[in-house]
Each structure stands twice: as C-alpha cells, then as structure tokens.
Amino acid sequence: MKTQGAPQQQASHALSLIEGEFTAAEAREQLLELYQHNIRYHGKRNFASQIRQGNPDSYSESKLRELNDARLSTIELLRIADELGLKIKIESDIKVSLTQD
C-alpha cells in the first residue's frame, strides 16, 4: 500500500509490548509503570493546554479518569492474584497505522 508523503511501507504494524506469564510482583511493576507513564503524559498535556489556551484538554481529562480507574482495577486484580499465589498472563498487542486527516 502506498501512502502519500511517506516511504512505501506497510500501512499498519502490530507490536507486542508485553507478553508472557508473570508473578503478581513482576506484573505490578510492568503494568503500573505503563499506567504511570500514560498518566504523566496526559497530565502534562492537560497542564500545557491550561497554560497555553486557558482551558483544560477535555480528551486528556477523560483519559486521566479512565487510566486512574483502570489502574485501581489492575491493583485489585494483582492483589487477588498475589493472595491466591496465581501468575498473571499478559498479552499486550499494539496496532499502529498510518492515517491522513
């Protein structure tokens, strides 16, 4: 597939971010770090919007709520896995596509 203005490459690409079985402690370290990174990103984006435009970034505010809720759910799941001595299986595929506005 040819994309205007870009070298001729595959239009979409699948990435495997995390894959495998982990102890609750290992999964906690990996998953909570991902949440924290995204929370920081949207916090900075929202702050920049407030400084530059005088209003919050509604998308980032929504993502912050969503990420915090998901983080709390993940913490609870990890707590249960730890109490029961279970491993956590993670399959985290990301699909990246080239698009035009």
Backbone hydrogen bonds in HBPLUS format (Angstrom, degrees):
<---DONOR---> <-ACCEPTOR-->    atom                        ^
c    i                          cat <-CA-CA->   ^        H-A-AA   ^      H-
h    n   atom  resd res      DA  || num        DHA   H-A  angle D-A-AA Bond
n    s   type  num  typ     dist DA aas  dist angle  dist       angle   num
A0006-ALA N   A0003-THR O   3.17 MM   3  5.59 159.3  2.22 135.1 134.1     1
A0098-LEU N   A0011-ALA O   2.86 MM  87  5.49 154.6  1.93 163.9 170.4     2
A0013-HIS N   A0096-VAL O   2.65 MM  83  5.13 149.8  1.74 149.8 160.3     3
A0096-VAL N   A0013-HIS O   2.77 MM  83  5.13 172.5  1.78 155.9 158.2     4
A0015-LEU N   A0094-ILE O   2.68 MM  79  5.00 162.4  1.71 154.1 160.4     5
A0094-ILE N   A0015-LEU O   2.73 MM  79  5.00 161.8  1.76 150.1 155.9     6
A0017-LEU N   A0092-SER O   2.84 MM  75  5.48 148.3  1.94 173.9 174.2     7
A0092-SER N   A0018-ILE O   2.87 MM  74  5.15 158.7  1.91 171.0 166.5     8
A0020-GLY N   A0090-ILE O   2.97 MM  70  5.54 145.3  2.10 155.3 158.3     9
A0090-ILE N   A0020-GLY O   2.84 MM  70  5.54 169.1  1.85 167.0 167.6    10
A0022-PHE N   A0088-ILE O   2.73 MM  66  5.12 157.4  1.78 145.1 152.8    11
A0088-ILE N   A0022-PHE O   2.69 MM  66  5.12 167.1  1.71 156.6 161.2    12
A0027-ALA N   A0023-THR O   2.90 MM   4  6.10 169.0  1.92 158.3 161.5    13
A0028-ARG N   A0024-ALA O   2.83 MM   4  5.90 154.0  1.90 143.4 151.2    14
A0029-GLU N   A0025-ALA O   3.09 MM   4  6.29 162.7  2.12 146.6 150.1    15
A0030-GLN N   A0026-GLU O   3.13 MM   4  6.42 165.2  2.16 151.5 154.7    16
A0031-LEU N   A0027-ALA O   2.80 MM   4  5.85 171.3  1.81 160.8 163.0    17
A0032-LEU N   A0028-ARG O   2.94 MM   4  5.64 157.9  1.99 143.3 150.6    18
A0033-GLU N   A0029-GLU O   3.32 MM   4  6.07 145.7  2.45 128.9 137.5    19
A0034-LEU N   A0030-GLN O   3.22 MM   4  6.46 152.4  2.30 142.2 149.2    20
A0035-TYR N   A0031-LEU O   2.99 MM   4  6.35 161.9  2.02 153.4 158.2    21
A0036-GLN N   A0032-LEU O   2.87 MM   4  6.02 164.8  1.89 146.1 150.7    22
A0037-HIS N   A0033-GLU O   2.93 MM   4  6.09 157.7  1.98 147.0 152.7    23
A0038-ASN N   A0034-LEU O   3.09 MM   4  6.35 165.6  2.12 151.6 154.7    24
A0039-ILE N   A0035-TYR O   2.80 MM   4  6.00 155.1  1.87 155.2 163.4    25
A0040-ARG N   A0036-GLN O   2.87 MM   4  6.03 163.0  1.90 150.7 154.8    26
A0041-TYR N   A0037-HIS O   2.96 MM   4  6.19 160.0  2.00 146.5 152.4    27
A0042-HIS N   A0038-ASN O   3.02 MM   4  6.22 170.6  2.03 150.9 152.2    28
A0043-GLY N   A0039-ILE O   2.88 MM   4  5.97 148.0  1.98 144.7 154.6    29
A0044-LYS N   A0040-ARG O   2.88 MM   4  6.09 161.8  1.92 155.3 158.9    30
A0045-ARG N   A0041-TYR O   2.93 MM   4  6.17 158.8  1.98 148.0 154.7    31
A0046-ASN N   A0042-HIS O   2.90 MM   4  5.93 158.4  1.95 141.3 147.0    32
A0047-PHE N   A0043-GLY O   2.92 MM   4  6.08 160.1  1.96 145.7 151.6    33
A0048-ALA N   A0044-LYS O   2.85 MM   4  6.02 162.7  1.88 151.8 156.2    34
A0049-SER N   A0045-ARG O   3.06 MM   4  6.26 152.7  2.14 143.0 150.1    35
A0050-GLN N   A0046-ASN O   3.02 MM   4  6.32 154.5  2.09 148.3 155.1    36
A0051-ILE N   A0047-PHE O   2.97 MM   4  6.27 153.7  2.04 150.8 158.0    37
A0052-ARG N   A0048-ALA O   2.85 MM   4  5.96 172.9  1.85 154.9 157.3    38
A0053-GLN N   A0049-SER O   2.80 MM   4  5.42 156.2  1.85 140.2 148.5    39
A0054-GLY N   A0050-GLN O   3.00 MM   4  4.43 127.8  2.28 106.2 117.2    40
A0061-GLU N   A0057-ASP O   2.92 MM   4  6.18 159.6  1.96 158.3 165.0    41
A0062-SER N   A0058-SER O   3.00 MM   4  6.13 159.0  2.05 144.1 149.3    42
A0063-LYS N   A0059-TYR O   2.88 MM   4  6.17 159.2  1.93 151.2 157.4    43
A0064-LEU N   A0060-SER O   2.81 MM   4  5.97 153.1  1.88 148.3 155.4    44
A0065-ARG N   A0061-GLU O   3.15 MM   4  6.45 158.4  2.20 147.1 151.5    45
A0066-GLU N   A0062-SER O   3.00 MM   4  6.25 166.3  2.02 151.3 155.4    46
A0067-LEU N   A0063-LYS O   2.74 MM   4  5.86 165.8  1.76 154.8 158.7    47
A0068-ASN N   A0064-LEU O   2.96 MM   4  6.03 160.9  1.99 146.1 151.4    48
A0069-ASP N   A0065-ARG O   2.98 MM   4  6.16 159.0  2.02 149.9 155.6    49
A0070-ALA N   A0066-GLU O   2.94 MM   4  6.14 162.7  1.97 149.9 155.0    50
A0071-ARG N   A0067-LEU O   2.81 MM   4  5.93 152.3  1.89 145.6 153.8    51
A0072-LEU N   A0068-ASN O   3.04 MM   4  6.26 158.4  2.09 145.3 149.9    52
A0073-SER N   A0069-ASP O   3.05 MM   4  6.34 157.5  2.10 148.6 154.9    53
A0074-THR N   A0070-ALA O   2.89 MM   4  6.07 153.6  1.96 147.2 154.7    54
A0075-ILE N   A0071-ARG O   2.91 MM   4  6.16 156.6  1.97 149.8 156.0    55
A0076-GLU N   A0072-LEU O   3.10 MM   4  6.34 155.5  2.16 144.7 150.6    56
A0077-LEU N   A0073-SER O   2.99 MM   4  6.27 159.4  2.03 147.6 153.2    57
A0078-LEU N   A0074-THR O   2.86 MM   4  6.08 160.6  1.90 154.3 159.5    58
A0079-ARG N   A0075-ILE O   2.93 MM   4  6.11 147.7  2.03 142.8 151.9    59
A0080-ILE N   A0076-GLU O   3.03 MM   4  6.32 158.7  2.08 151.2 155.9    60
A0081-ALA N   A0077-LEU O   2.98 MM   4  6.24 163.8  2.01 150.1 154.7    61
A0082-ASP N   A0078-LEU O   2.91 MM   4  6.04 156.5  1.97 144.6 151.1    62
A0083-GLU N   A0079-ARG O   2.93 MM   4  6.18 161.6  1.97 149.6 154.4    63
A0084-LEU N   A0080-ILE O   2.96 MM   4  6.17 153.7  2.03 151.2 158.2    64
A0085-GLY N   A0081-ALA O   2.90 MM   4  5.82 111.3  2.38 135.9 152.2    65
A0086-LEU N   A0081-ALA O   2.81 MM   5  4.81 150.9  1.90 146.5 148.3    66
A0085-GLY N   A0082-ASP O   3.21 MM   3  5.02 149.7  2.31  95.8 104.8    67
